[in-house]
Amino acid sequence: MRLFSFLFAGLLSVTAGSALAADVVASEPTAVVNWSGAYIGAVAGYGWNKDTYHYFSSSVDFDVNGFVGGLTGGYNWQKSQFVFGLEGDVSYANIDGSVLKVPFVAPCGEEGCTAKVDWFGTGRARVGYAFDNFLPYATGGFAVGHVKGSADAGACALVSACGYSDTRWGWSAGAGVEWAMNQQISLKAEYLHVDLGKPTIETSRVPAFPTTDAIKFDTVRVGLNYHF
């Protein structure tokens, strides 16, 4: 929760500062926009978190992080200063990491452990409050993405490898700020948490070992939208 508050405060200050600077240098003030209508855009940013593998009483944590970027689109309805919307996006992701524990700690002490998210998408509702051209908002909804990972052979019944590769469904939630340069173009900065649930590692052991925690990650993205 403290991470969320810190990131949102940072996004708010950066975007508010950009809006203030634009007002100072503009020869004429930007016209107040109406947020209602459809839009499309692009986003890019950074995703990160930790992955955890378990094997009986052992557990190993390691960082996963990397680039995210893709396309987005949605529709807004403005009522007075309140703005309600629906938004969808799909992104390429290179959020990955690996670890080889030395000295040996199962299940990451022979070939090591890996984890990766290689794409994800979300479908979310948005609720915001417009201060003329400046729109802070909260957002939440479903998420889907492809995840994969592996553990060492010693924890996998001595087969060459075991792991998971699965398209999973989950949820997403976050907050952001958007600033309209004019009626057609807006810039945004957004924090989003994505939880894709716990995949099952396929092994020949009964019960199956090792296991992994839920695949979840945080992203900070900036974007550019075109409003119709």
Sequence and secondary structure as in RCSB ss.txt:
>XXXX:A:sequence
MRLFSFLFAGLLSVTAGSALAADVVASEPTAVVNWSGAYIGAVAGYGWNKDTYHYFSSSVDFDVNGFVGGLTGGY
NWQKSQFVFGLEGDVSYANIDGSVLKVPFVAPCGEEGCTAKVDWFGTGRARVGYAFDNFLPYATGGFAVGHVKGS
ADAGACALVSACGYSDTRWGWSAGAGVEWAMNQQISLKAEYLHVDLGKPTIETSRVPAFPTTDAIKFDTVRVGLN
YHF
>XXXX:A:secstr
 HHHHHHHHHHHHHHHHHHHHHHHH SS        EEEEEEEEEEEEEEEEEEETTEEEEEEEEEEEEEEEEEE
EEEETTEEEEEEEEEEEEEEEEEE  SS  TTSSSS EEEEEEEEEEEEEEEEE BTTEEEEEEEEEEEEEEEEE
E GGGTTTSS EEEEEEEEEEEEEEEEEEESSSSEEEEEEEEEEE      B SSSS   EE   EEEEEEEEEE
EE 
